Structures are given as C-alpha cells and as structure tokens.
Amino acid sequence: MRHELGPGSPVVLGAQNAHWAPEGAWTGEISVQQAEDAGARLVEIGHSERREHFGETDETVRRKVAAVLERGLVPLLCVGESEQVKQAGGSTDHVLGQVARALDGLGEADLARVLIAYEPIWAIGEHGRAATVEELAEPFAALDREHGAGVLGLLYGGSVDVGNAPELLGIAGVTGLFVGRAAWELDGYVRLLEIASRVAEG
C-alpha cells in the first residue's frame, strides 16, 4: 500500500457493508458513522453477493463509496465479472466500467484513499475455481494503468490460498490479497502473512 490506513496496530477493523445515508428509516442497515463508532476504519462495498442478492447497483455502490470517504474511512471497492462475461472476452471492459462508475466525480485526494479489490465472480466462494496468472494479467494491467498510481492499492481476491499466494502477489499491479476461506483458520492466516511479508521483502 502507498500509505498507512491508520495509527497504532497494523491490524485494521472493517465492516462488510454500510448504507450511504447518514440517518433515516433504513431498517436492517447500519450507517457509515455506526461502522466507525464500532471501530471500523475500512468498509467493504460492492461485493458480488451484495450486487446479486441484495440488488446493489453501480449507483448505490457509488453513493456508498462517497459516504465512506466523507466520514474519513477507507472504501474497499469490490469489482469482478461473471463467467459469462469472461467467456465473451469482456472481463477488462466490465471491470474498468464498474470502477469508473463507482469512483465517478472523486478528486485525487479521495481516490488516494480507495482500495480496489478485483474478485472475478467465477473465482470466489465455495464453488469458485482458482484463476491462473494468465487470466488475471490483462485485467490487472488495465486496472494498474488506469488507477494504480491514484488509489491506495489494488488487491486480488478469489480462491486465494497458501499455494497460489506467491504467484498472485507477483502479478504486475497487485499490491495485496483479499482472502476468504484460506484465512478463516489461524494457521492459514499466519502463513499467508508470512508469504506476503517474504514477497514484500523481495
């Protein structure tokens, strides 16, 4: 990453979602301020499951990104394409479009506080398959070209484990990993941290 997320411990608490409105009758939702009050410094936004199952659109994702930035927190923007889009050869255009719509209207200072996580839908979850370096090279080259110099970092997520983490971290443009199941157990989490540390040291 290009700068620290916050003072003190390198471990940062995050929330998986927050509503864009600071207050109001939004039953079942929490506001960004509530996430902040609970200690969160980062808010995940636009995960594919939120888009698919809860009807989130590019517009609601954009609103949430803006709300998180307004409170001084870090938005972790999730983007990724379906298997159908991939097979049609549209991965890069799809992902760049999602990012552009989510970050529309933001200035340089705000962009510098955004984390982007590229998570191909076909590669995540219990039934996802691990992506190859070749499949990820083009989307990350495009993300790096368009946003790498301006955002806090570009992460990869999708069937990450201790076996493929080193090569994933070696992809041009990747500055970190967005890990799910492989980090649920302490041993896996620690091993992934060790791998990331070795890669960072060079």
Z-matrix of the N, CA and C atoms (Angstrom, degrees):
N
C 1 1.448
C 2 1.528 1 109.62
N 3 1.310 2 114.63 1 160.67
C 4 1.447 3 119.12 2 -173.44
C 5 1.522 4 113.52 3 -91.13
N 6 1.332 5 118.32 4 -14.95
C 7 1.451 6 121.32 5 171.32
C 8 1.522 7 108.69 6 -160.70
N 9 1.334 8 115.52 7 167.81
C 10 1.459 9 120.59 8 -175.48
C 11 1.528 10 110.75 9 -70.90
N 12 1.315 11 116.80 10 145.88
C 13 1.462 12 121.51 11 176.78
C 14 1.524 13 111.51 12 -75.59
N 15 1.314 14 117.40 13 -28.02
C 16 1.454 15 119.19 14 -178.24
C 17 1.516 16 111.02 15 -176.73
N 18 1.333 17 117.55 16 167.39
C 19 1.465 18 121.23 17 -178.57
C 20 1.518 19 111.65 18 -75.13
N 21 1.332 20 114.97 19 163.82
C 22 1.457 21 120.00 20 174.69
C 23 1.516 22 113.28 21 82.12
N 24 1.333 23 115.84 22 -134.03
C 25 1.455 24 122.32 23 -175.50
C 26 1.521 25 111.84 24 -60.89
N 27 1.350 26 116.72 25 142.40
C 28 1.463 27 119.45 26 175.23
C 29 1.526 28 112.75 27 -73.70
N 30 1.322 29 117.87 28 -7.70
C 31 1.458 30 121.80 29 176.46
C 32 1.526 31 108.55 30 -87.39
N 33 1.336 32 115.85 31 125.74
C 34 1.459 33 121.39 32 -175.40
C 35 1.527 34 109.61 33 -115.43
N 36 1.315 35 117.17 34 132.67
C 37 1.459 36 122.06 35 177.03
C 38 1.527 37 109.63 36 -83.88
N 39 1.334 38 115.77 37 135.57
C 40 1.454 39 120.20 38 178.70
C 41 1.516 40 111.96 39 -129.93
N 42 1.329 41 115.54 40 163.78
C 43 1.460 42 122.50 41 174.64
C 44 1.521 43 108.71 42 -113.83
N 45 1.331 44 117.25 43 149.83
C 46 1.457 45 120.93 44 -177.09
C 47 1.524 46 113.46 45 -84.08
N 48 1.334 47 116.49 46 -8.67
C 49 1.460 48 119.38 47 -178.66
C 50 1.516 49 108.52 48 -173.57
N 51 1.332 50 116.66 49 157.19
C 52 1.461 51 122.50 50 170.92
C 53 1.521 52 107.71 51 -160.30
N 54 1.314 53 115.82 52 150.47
C 55 1.461 54 120.86 53 179.11
C 56 1.525 55 109.97 54 -78.98
N 57 1.328 56 116.47 55 154.48
C 58 1.458 57 119.78 56 -177.05
C 59 1.521 58 113.17 57 -78.49
N 60 1.349 59 117.81 58 -22.97
C 61 1.460 60 120.15 59 -176.61
C 62 1.529 61 110.49 60 -82.47
N 63 1.329 62 117.67 61 138.50
C 64 1.465 63 119.88 62 179.72
C 65 1.523 64 113.18 63 -69.98
N 66 1.332 65 117.33 64 -23.29
C 67 1.463 66 121.20 65 179.11
C 68 1.521 67 108.46 66 -161.24
N 69 1.323 68 116.35 67 171.04
C 70 1.459 69 119.57 68 177.95
C 71 1.508 70 112.34 69 132.26
N 72 1.333 71 115.10 70 -179.18
C 73 1.470 72 121.59 71 -176.73
C 74 1.521 73 110.23 72 -88.35
N 75 1.332 74 115.40 73 78.49
C 76 1.472 75 121.09 74 -178.17
C 77 1.529 76 108.42 75 -119.08
N 78 1.324 77 116.13 76 69.62
C 79 1.455 78 121.66 77 -174.61
C 80 1.529 79 111.67 78 -53.85
N 81 1.317 80 114.98 79 130.34
C 82 1.458 81 120.84 80 178.20
C 83 1.507 82 114.55 81 89.30
N 84 1.328 83 117.68 82 -7.72
C 85 1.457 84 121.85 83 -179.62
C 86 1.525 85 110.33 84 -104.23
N 87 1.317 86 116.56 85 160.03
C 88 1.460 87 121.72 86 169.44
C 89 1.517 88 107.87 87 -117.53
N 90 1.313 89 116.55 88 151.65
C 91 1.454 90 120.64 89 177.29
C 92 1.517 91 109.66 90 -86.94
N 93 1.326 92 116.12 91 166.03
C 94 1.462 93 120.45 92 175.86
C 95 1.523 94 109.73 93 -61.45
N 96 1.333 95 116.91 94 -37.64
C 97 1.459 96 120.15 95 179.17
C 98 1.520 97 111.34 96 -62.27
N 99 1.342 98 117.09 97 -39.24
C 100 1.468 99 119.73 98 177.43
C 101 1.521 100 111.21 99 -65.25
N 102 1.319 101 116.27 100 -39.54
C 103 1.471 102 119.40 101 176.33
C 104 1.517 103 110.11 102 -61.60
N 105 1.321 104 115.77 103 -43.24
C 106 1.464 105 120.42 104 178.55
C 107 1.522 106 111.42 105 -63.18
N 108 1.332 107 116.34 106 -44.17
C 109 1.462 108 120.44 107 179.80
C 110 1.528 109 111.86 108 -61.11
N 111 1.335 110 116.54 109 -28.80
C 112 1.465 111 120.91 110 178.80
C 113 1.535 112 111.83 111 -81.29
N 114 1.331 113 116.44 112 -3.08
C 115 1.467 114 120.04 113 176.47
C 116 1.512 115 115.18 114 107.16
N 117 1.336 116 117.67 115 -0.22
C 118 1.464 117 119.84 116 -178.29
C 119 1.521 118 110.87 117 -70.27
N 120 1.328 119 115.77 118 139.63
C 121 1.463 120 121.78 119 173.45
C 122 1.526 121 110.17 120 -113.37
N 123 1.309 122 116.32 121 -7.26
C 124 1.462 123 122.15 122 -175.38
C 125 1.522 124 108.10 123 -140.89
N 126 1.340 125 116.48 124 143.46
C 127 1.463 126 120.21 125 178.02
C 128 1.529 127 109.21 126 -130.95
N 129 1.322 128 115.55 127 122.73
C 130 1.458 129 121.55 128 176.65
C 131 1.526 130 109.25 129 -74.72
N 132 1.319 131 115.71 130 133.53
C 133 1.463 132 120.61 131 -175.59
C 134 1.527 133 109.91 132 -135.89
N 135 1.340 134 116.26 133 136.70
C 136 1.454 135 120.59 134 171.32
C 137 1.510 136 116.19 135 79.86
N 138 1.331 137 117.83 136 20.58
C 139 1.465 138 119.12 137 177.29
C 140 1.530 139 109.13 138 -56.86
N 141 1.323 140 116.34 139 146.27
C 142 1.466 141 120.56 140 -176.11
C 143 1.523 142 112.73 141 -58.21
N 144 1.331 143 117.80 142 -32.19
C 145 1.467 144 119.88 143 177.98
C 146 1.522 145 110.88 144 -68.83
N 147 1.323 146 117.48 145 -34.91
C 148 1.461 147 120.51 146 175.21
C 149 1.526 148 110.07 147 -66.65
N 150 1.315 149 116.54 148 -39.97
C 151 1.460 150 120.36 149 179.96
C 152 1.533 151 110.65 150 -67.09
N 153 1.334 152 116.22 151 -43.45
C 154 1.467 153 120.22 152 -175.67
C 155 1.519 154 112.86 153 -75.25
N 156 1.334 155 116.97 154 -47.11
C 157 1.460 156 120.21 155 -170.63
C 158 1.525 157 114.61 156 -95.38
N 159 1.319 158 117.35 157 -19.87
C 160 1.462 159 120.07 158 -176.77
C 161 1.525 160 112.51 159 -119.28
N 162 1.310 161 116.12 160 9.72
C 163 1.454 162 120.46 161 172.21
C 164 1.508 163 116.46 162 70.64
N 165 1.333 164 117.29 163 21.83
C 166 1.459 165 118.57 164 178.79
C 167 1.525 166 110.09 165 -67.59
N 168 1.309 167 115.10 166 139.22
C 169 1.459 168 122.22 167 -179.54
C 170 1.523 169 109.79 168 -115.08
N 171 1.308 170 116.15 169 172.41
C 172 1.462 171 119.72 170 175.67
C 173 1.524 172 110.75 171 -59.26
N 174 1.336 173 117.01 172 -33.57
C 175 1.462 174 120.34 173 -179.60
C 176 1.519 175 111.74 174 -70.11
N 177 1.332 176 118.13 175 -42.75
C 178 1.464 177 118.63 176 178.80
C 179 1.526 178 110.19 177 -68.99
N 180 1.325 179 116.90 178 -34.30
C 181 1.467 180 119.90 179 175.75
C 182 1.529 181 109.84 180 -62.65
N 183 1.322 182 117.20 181 -43.32
C 184 1.464 183 120.64 182 178.84
C 185 1.526 184 110.76 183 -60.43
N 186 1.323 185 116.64 184 -43.01
C 187 1.460 186 120.46 185 179.72
C 188 1.527 187 111.08 186 -62.85
N 189 1.318 188 116.17 187 -40.38
C 190 1.464 189 119.61 188 -179.44
C 191 1.521 190 111.38 189 -68.05
N 192 1.325 191 117.21 190 -41.36
C 193 1.462 192 119.99 191 176.86
C 194 1.525 193 109.77 192 -57.33
N 195 1.328 194 116.70 193 -47.62
C 196 1.462 195 120.85 194 -179.42
C 197 1.522 196 111.85 195 -61.98
N 198 1.335 197 116.92 196 -40.32
C 199 1.465 198 120.81 197 -179.18
C 200 1.524 199 111.36 198 -66.06
N 201 1.325 200 116.53 199 -40.77
C 202 1.465 201 120.77 200 179.22
C 203 1.527 202 110.17 201 -64.63
N 204 1.313 203 116.45 202 -44.15
C 205 1.464 204 120.29 203 178.98
C 206 1.525 205 111.11 204 -63.79
N 207 1.321 206 116.78 205 -38.23
C 208 1.459 207 120.85 206 -179.14
C 209 1.521 208 111.82 207 -61.70
N 210 1.332 209 117.14 208 -32.51
C 211 1.461 210 121.50 209 178.40
C 212 1.528 211 112.40 210 -85.05
N 213 1.324 212 117.02 211 -1.23
C 214 1.457 213 120.06 212 178.53
C 215 1.512 214 114.66 213 83.87
N 216 1.338 215 117.34 214 13.59
C 217 1.461 216 121.21 215 178.39
C 218 1.526 217 109.80 216 -97.01
N 219 1.320 218 115.24 217 174.78
C 220 1.462 219 121.65 218 -177.84
C 221 1.524 220 109.92 219 -101.83
N 222 1.332 221 118.01 220 119.31
C 223 1.465 222 119.52 221 173.87
C 224 1.531 223 110.70 222 -81.70
N 225 1.321 224 115.80 223 129.49
C 226 1.458 225 121.76 224 173.54
C 227 1.519 226 106.56 225 -101.65
N 228 1.307 227 116.37 226 96.51
C 229 1.461 228 123.22 227 -174.42
C 230 1.523 229 110.62 228 -83.86
N 231 1.338 230 116.61 229 118.81
C 232 1.460 231 122.07 230 179.17
C 233 1.531 232 110.15 231 -96.52
N 234 1.321 233 115.83 232 131.34
C 235 1.460 234 121.52 233 176.40
C 236 1.523 235 108.28 234 -136.00
N 237 1.330 236 116.11 235 157.73
C 238 1.459 237 119.32 236 179.03
C 239 1.513 238 111.15 237 168.78
N 240 1.320 239 115.65 238 155.78
C 241 1.457 240 121.49 239 -174.99
C 242 1.529 241 111.61 240 -109.22
N 243 1.320 242 115.10 241 159.28
C 244 1.458 243 121.56 242 177.21
C 245 1.528 244 110.19 243 -79.52
N 246 1.323 245 115.18 244 169.28
C 247 1.460 246 120.39 245 175.67
C 248 1.525 247 110.65 246 -61.28
N 249 1.313 248 117.00 247 -37.88
C 250 1.467 249 120.42 248 -179.52
C 251 1.528 250 111.43 249 -63.10
N 252 1.313 251 116.27 250 -44.01
C 253 1.472 252 120.08 251 177.98
C 254 1.522 253 110.11 252 -63.92
N 255 1.324 254 116.22 253 -41.68
C 256 1.471 255 120.05 254 179.08
C 257 1.523 256 110.95 255 -60.42
N 258 1.333 257 116.52 256 -47.93
C 259 1.455 258 120.34 257 -177.78
C 260 1.525 259 112.20 258 -63.87
N 261 1.316 260 116.69 259 -26.34
C 262 1.466 261 120.99 260 178.22
C 263 1.527 262 112.12 261 -84.35
N 264 1.328 263 116.38 262 -1.26
C 265 1.456 264 120.33 263 178.13
C 266 1.515 265 114.35 264 80.59
N 267 1.336 266 116.60 265 20.50
C 268 1.458 267 119.28 266 -175.06
C 269 1.515 268 115.84 267 -106.62
N 270 1.331 269 117.96 268 16.32
C 271 1.467 270 120.74 269 -174.32
C 272 1.523 271 112.67 270 -55.92
N 273 1.317 272 116.71 271 -53.69
C 274 1.458 273 120.81 272 -173.89
C 275 1.521 274 111.94 273 -63.10
N 276 1.323 275 117.16 274 -47.67
C 277 1.468 276 120.43 275 179.90
C 278 1.526 277 111.28 276 -62.12
N 279 1.331 278 116.13 277 -39.62
C 280 1.462 279 120.54 278 -179.32
C 281 1.523 280 110.59 279 -62.65
N 282 1.319 281 116.51 280 -48.49
C 283 1.457 282 121.09 281 -176.63
C 284 1.527 283 111.21 282 -67.42
N 285 1.320 284 117.02 283 -43.75
C 286 1.460 285 119.77 284 178.17
C 287 1.523 286 110.91 285 -61.91
N 288 1.331 287 117.15 286 -36.66
C 289 1.451 288 120.74 287 177.94
C 290 1.513 289 111.97 288 -65.53
N 291 1.337 290 116.82 289 -42.68
C 292 1.462 291 120.09 290 177.75
C 293 1.526 292 111.08 291 -60.14
N 294 1.326 293 116.08 292 -44.31
C 295 1.463 294 120.01 293 -179.15
C 296 1.525 295 110.30 294 -64.94
N 297 1.324 296 116.79 295 -46.37
C 298 1.463 297 120.39 296 -177.82
C 299 1.517 298 111.38 297 -59.16
N 300 1.321 299 117.21 298 -42.42
C 301 1.465 300 120.11 299 -179.14
C 302 1.528 301 111.70 300 -70.70
N 303 1.317 302 117.14 301 -34.91
C 304 1.465 303 120.77 302 -179.60
C 305 1.523 304 112.29 303 -71.22
N 306 1.334 305 116.46 304 -32.11
C 307 1.466 306 120.52 305 -175.35
C 308 1.522 307 112.90 306 -103.06
N 309 1.312 308 116.07 307 9.28
C 310 1.460 309 121.20 308 -176.96
C 311 1.530 310 111.14 309 -56.50
N 312 1.318 311 115.69 310 129.13
C 313 1.454 312 121.09 311 175.56
C 314 1.510 313 115.82 312 88.21
N 315 1.319 314 118.76 313 -3.13
C 316 1.462 315 120.92 314 -178.41
C 317 1.528 316 111.19 315 -83.28
N 318 1.324 317 115.95 316 143.36
C 319 1.450 318 121.53 317 176.00
C 320 1.521 319 111.50 318 -87.32
N 321 1.316 320 116.42 319 176.72
C 322 1.470 321 121.57 320 -176.01
C 323 1.525 322 112.51 321 -59.69
N 324 1.323 323 116.80 322 -41.64
C 325 1.465 324 119.81 323 -177.52
C 326 1.525 325 111.45 324 -63.18
N 327 1.329 326 116.64 325 -40.51
C 328 1.465 327 119.67 326 177.80
C 329 1.519 328 111.72 327 -70.31
N 330 1.322 329 117.11 328 -42.71
C 331 1.465 330 120.44 329 179.36
C 332 1.523 331 111.23 330 -58.01
N 333 1.309 332 116.96 331 -34.49
C 334 1.462 333 121.26 332 -178.23
C 335 1.521 334 112.62 333 -68.19
N 336 1.315 335 117.75 334 -8.00
C 337 1.465 336 122.05 335 179.84
C 338 1.520 337 112.11 336 -108.82
N 339 1.340 338 117.60 337 9.15
C 340 1.468 339 122.20 338 -176.93
C 341 1.527 340 110.53 339 -101.47
N 342 1.321 341 115.62 340 132.53
C 343 1.468 342 122.03 341 169.39
C 344 1.525 343 108.11 342 -100.65
N 345 1.322 344 116.82 343 134.18
C 346 1.462 345 121.21 344 175.83
C 347 1.522 346 108.87 345 -111.67
N 348 1.320 347 116.21 346 127.16
C 349 1.464 348 121.49 347 176.88
C 350 1.525 349 108.86 348 -113.61
N 351 1.324 350 116.10 349 114.81
C 352 1.458 351 120.76 350 175.63
C 353 1.519 352 108.31 351 -87.97
N 354 1.338 353 115.81 352 115.05
C 355 1.454 354 122.71 353 -179.57
C 356 1.529 355 109.20 354 -128.67
N 357 1.319 356 118.54 355 93.78
C 358 1.471 357 119.02 356 176.17
C 359 1.525 358 109.78 357 -57.47
N 360 1.319 359 117.30 358 131.72
C 361 1.455 360 120.27 359 -176.37
C 362 1.528 361 111.14 360 -61.01
N 363 1.327 362 116.14 361 -34.48
C 364 1.467 363 120.10 362 -179.02
C 365 1.524 364 112.85 363 -71.46
N 366 1.322 365 117.67 364 -8.98
C 367 1.465 366 120.67 365 -176.47
C 368 1.522 367 113.02 366 -108.75
N 369 1.343 368 118.10 367 -2.81
C 370 1.460 369 119.13 368 -174.67
C 371 1.528 370 111.43 369 -108.21
N 372 1.315 371 114.25 370 164.64
C 373 1.456 372 120.43 371 174.58
C 374 1.517 373 113.58 372 82.15
N 375 1.305 374 113.83 373 179.85
C 376 1.467 375 121.33 374 -175.57
C 377 1.521 376 112.49 375 -60.03
N 378 1.325 377 117.34 376 -33.20
C 379 1.459 378 120.64 377 -175.70
C 380 1.528 379 112.89 378 -105.99
N 381 1.319 380 116.68 379 8.97
C 382 1.456 381 119.83 380 178.12
C 383 1.522 382 111.26 381 -72.93
N 384 1.324 383 115.44 382 157.87
C 385 1.463 384 119.64 383 176.26
C 386 1.524 385 109.13 384 -113.90
N 387 1.313 386 115.58 385 146.60
C 388 1.457 387 119.94 386 -178.57
C 389 1.525 388 110.76 387 -64.79
N 390 1.308 389 116.37 388 132.13
C 391 1.462 390 121.48 389 176.89
C 392 1.519 391 110.06 390 -77.18
N 393 1.307 392 115.96 391 151.28
C 394 1.462 393 120.63 392 174.98
C 395 1.519 394 109.34 393 -89.75
N 396 1.307 395 115.85 394 161.09
C 397 1.459 396 120.98 395 176.57
C 398 1.523 397 109.93 396 -58.77
N 399 1.314 398 116.54 397 -38.94
C 400 1.465 399 120.73 398 -179.09
C 401 1.529 400 111.55 399 -63.27
N 402 1.334 401 117.04 400 -37.35
C 403 1.464 402 120.30 401 179.99
C 404 1.524 403 112.21 402 -70.09
N 405 1.311 404 117.10 403 -26.79
C 406 1.459 405 121.22 404 -175.74
C 407 1.513 406 113.55 405 -95.09
N 408 1.316 407 116.99 406 -17.27
C 409 1.462 408 120.68 407 -173.24
C 410 1.527 409 112.34 408 -59.26
N 411 1.325 410 117.39 409 -48.31
C 412 1.466 411 119.93 410 -176.08
C 413 1.529 412 112.75 411 -67.49
N 414 1.349 413 119.01 412 -49.18
C 415 1.468 414 117.82 413 177.90
C 416 1.527 415 113.04 414 -58.48
N 417 1.331 416 117.14 415 -40.79
C 418 1.458 417 118.52 416 -179.45
C 419 1.522 418 112.35 417 -71.59
N 420 1.327 419 117.06 418 -33.79
C 421 1.468 420 119.13 419 175.84
C 422 1.524 421 109.45 420 -61.16
N 423 1.330 422 116.38 421 -41.71
C 424 1.464 423 120.61 422 179.54
C 425 1.523 424 111.47 423 -68.33
N 426 1.342 425 117.23 424 -44.29
C 427 1.460 426 120.32 425 178.11
C 428 1.519 427 111.27 426 -61.74
N 429 1.321 428 116.00 427 -41.56
C 430 1.462 429 120.10 428 179.66
C 431 1.518 430 110.76 429 -65.89
N 432 1.312 431 116.20 430 -42.11
C 433 1.470 432 120.85 431 -179.73
C 434 1.531 433 110.85 432 -63.71
N 435 1.320 434 116.94 433 -42.68
C 436 1.460 435 120.98 434 -175.26
C 437 1.528 436 113.52 435 -83.29
N 438 1.351 437 116.75 436 -33.68
C 439 1.460 438 118.95 437 -169.79
C 440 1.527 439 114.91 438 -133.30
N 441 1.319 440 118.45 439 -11.79
C 442 1.456 441 120.42 440 -172.23
C 443 1.516 442 114.90 441 -55.92
N 444 1.326 443 116.37 442 -40.33
C 445 1.464 444 119.66 443 -177.19
C 446 1.522 445 112.45 444 -78.72
N 447 1.330 446 117.20 445 -14.14
C 448 1.455 447 119.35 446 -173.27
C 449 1.503 448 116.20 447 -105.80
N 450 1.342 449 117.88 448 -20.25
C 451 1.463 450 120.06 449 -175.57
C 452 1.529 451 111.19 450 -104.74
N 453 1.328 452 114.70 451 170.38
C 454 1.458 453 120.95 452 -178.46
C 455 1.522 454 111.98 453 -65.88
N 456 1.317 455 117.34 454 -36.28
C 457 1.455 456 120.52 455 179.94
C 458 1.509 457 111.84 456 -178.60
N 459 1.340 458 115.24 457 161.85
C 460 1.461 459 123.28 458 176.52
C 461 1.521 460 107.80 459 -119.99
N 462 1.327 461 115.89 460 115.89
C 463 1.461 462 121.43 461 -177.27
C 464 1.520 463 110.49 462 -106.19
N 465 1.348 464 114.85 463 154.80
C 466 1.465 465 118.90 464 171.16
C 467 1.515 466 108.88 465 -116.27
N 468 1.347 467 115.99 466 136.51
C 469 1.452 468 121.58 467 175.12
C 470 1.513 469 110.56 468 -137.14
N 471 1.319 470 116.88 469 140.80
C 472 1.456 471 121.56 470 179.09
C 473 1.511 472 111.41 471 144.01
N 474 1.333 473 117.45 472 100.20
C 475 1.466 474 122.95 473 179.95
C 476 1.528 475 112.20 474 54.80
N 477 1.326 476 115.70 475 38.62
C 478 1.467 477 120.59 476 175.76
C 479 1.519 478 108.98 477 -77.03
N 480 1.326 479 116.65 478 135.95
C 481 1.462 480 120.95 479 174.09
C 482 1.522 481 109.07 480 -147.42
N 483 1.333 482 115.92 481 -179.33
C 484 1.466 483 119.17 482 -176.62
C 485 1.525 484 111.57 483 -67.20
N 486 1.316 485 116.74 484 -21.39
C 487 1.460 486 119.66 485 -179.76
C 488 1.514 487 113.43 486 -76.42
N 489 1.326 488 117.52 487 -39.54
C 490 1.469 489 118.92 488 -176.23
C 491 1.527 490 113.75 489 -103.73
N 492 1.331 491 117.91 490 -5.36
C 493 1.461 492 120.44 491 -177.72
C 494 1.530 493 113.44 492 -56.32
N 495 1.353 494 119.53 493 -43.69
C 496 1.472 495 118.10 494 -178.44
C 497 1.528 496 113.26 495 -60.31
N 498 1.335 497 117.56 496 -43.48
C 499 1.459 498 118.46 497 -178.37
C 500 1.522 499 111.95 498 -73.35
N 501 1.335 500 117.02 499 -30.81
C 502 1.459 501 119.60 500 176.28
C 503 1.520 502 110.95 501 -66.19
N 504 1.323 503 116.52 502 -40.44
C 505 1.458 504 121.05 503 177.97
C 506 1.526 505 111.94 504 -69.08
N 507 1.322 506 116.40 505 -16.94
C 508 1.455 507 120.39 506 179.06
C 509 1.514 508 114.10 507 -87.19
N 510 1.332 509 118.29 508 -5.84
C 511 1.458 510 121.33 509 179.47
C 512 1.524 511 109.50 510 -70.20
N 513 1.312 512 116.76 511 133.12
C 514 1.461 513 121.17 512 179.95
C 515 1.526 514 110.23 513 -58.09
N 516 1.319 515 116.67 514 127.83
C 517 1.450 516 122.45 515 -179.77
C 518 1.511 517 114.38 516 100.30
N 519 1.332 518 118.50 517 -23.25
C 520 1.464 519 121.48 518 -179.12
C 521 1.527 520 109.66 519 -77.59
N 522 1.325 521 116.40 520 123.43
C 523 1.463 522 120.23 521 179.03
C 524 1.527 523 112.50 522 -110.65
N 525 1.333 524 116.97 523 -2.45
C 526 1.450 525 119.92 524 178.71
C 527 1.513 526 110.73 525 -179.22
N 528 1.337 527 116.21 526 176.10
C 529 1.456 528 122.10 527 -177.47
C 530 1.523 529 110.99 528 -119.98
N 531 1.322 530 115.44 529 146.18
C 532 1.460 531 123.41 530 177.07
C 533 1.527 532 105.21 531 -113.13
N 534 1.325 533 116.35 532 99.93
C 535 1.464 534 121.63 533 -165.65
C 536 1.521 535 111.23 534 -105.70
N 537 1.326 536 116.44 535 141.54
C 538 1.452 537 122.52 536 176.72
C 539 1.511 538 111.99 537 -108.94
N 540 1.326 539 116.58 538 -106.75
C 541 1.463 540 122.60 539 -170.94
C 542 1.519 541 114.50 540 -56.54
N 543 1.312 542 117.89 541 -34.85
C 544 1.465 543 120.41 542 -176.76
C 545 1.524 544 111.98 543 -65.12
N 546 1.340 545 117.35 544 -17.38
C 547 1.461 546 120.47 545 -179.22
C 548 1.523 547 112.47 546 -107.35
N 549 1.318 548 118.09 547 7.80
C 550 1.462 549 120.36 548 -179.86
C 551 1.519 550 112.08 549 -67.63
N 552 1.318 551 116.39 550 -35.48
C 553 1.463 552 121.06 551 178.30
C 554 1.524 553 109.18 552 -96.15
N 555 1.327 554 116.35 553 146.20
C 556 1.455 555 121.30 554 -175.43
C 557 1.531 556 112.10 555 -57.39
N 558 1.330 557 116.67 556 -42.31
C 559 1.466 558 119.81 557 -177.96
C 560 1.527 559 111.06 558 -60.23
N 561 1.326 560 115.97 559 -45.68
C 562 1.458 561 118.97 560 179.33
C 563 1.514 562 112.03 561 -64.63
N 564 1.315 563 116.52 562 -40.76
C 565 1.459 564 121.18 563 179.25
C 566 1.528 565 111.01 564 -60.70
N 567 1.327 566 115.62 565 -48.43
C 568 1.467 567 120.12 566 -179.26
C 569 1.521 568 111.30 567 -63.74
N 570 1.324 569 117.44 568 -41.59
C 571 1.472 570 120.06 569 179.90
C 572 1.529 571 111.07 570 -63.89
N 573 1.316 572 117.05 571 -37.98
C 574 1.463 573 120.11 572 177.31
C 575 1.525 574 111.03 573 -66.23
N 576 1.322 575 117.06 574 -39.10
C 577 1.466 576 120.08 575 176.36
C 578 1.528 577 110.63 576 -62.69
N 579 1.311 578 116.32 577 -40.28
C 580 1.466 579 120.01 578 179.14
C 581 1.532 580 110.96 579 -64.43
N 582 1.331 581 115.98 580 -41.34
C 583 1.464 582 119.96 581 178.73
C 584 1.523 583 110.39 582 -63.60
N 585 1.328 584 116.62 583 -46.13
C 586 1.466 585 120.54 584 -179.68
C 587 1.518 586 110.85 585 -61.90
N 588 1.322 587 116.34 586 -38.54
C 589 1.459 588 120.02 587 179.37
C 590 1.527 589 111.07 588 -65.15
N 591 1.338 590 116.90 589 -43.47
C 592 1.466 591 120.19 590 179.20
C 593 1.521 592 111.13 591 -63.15
N 594 1.327 593 116.99 592 -42.99
C 595 1.454 594 120.36 593 179.10
C 596 1.526 595 111.07 594 -62.91
N 597 1.335 596 115.99 595 -41.66
C 598 1.468 597 120.41 596 -179.02
C 599 1.531 598 111.27 597 -64.96
N 600 1.321 599 116.25 598 -34.01
C 601 1.459 600 120.13 599 -178.81
C 602 1.525 601 112.26 600 -77.18
N 603 1.323 602 114.56 601 -15.44
C 604 1.415 603 117.29 602 170.59
C 605 1.403 604 128.13 603 102.98
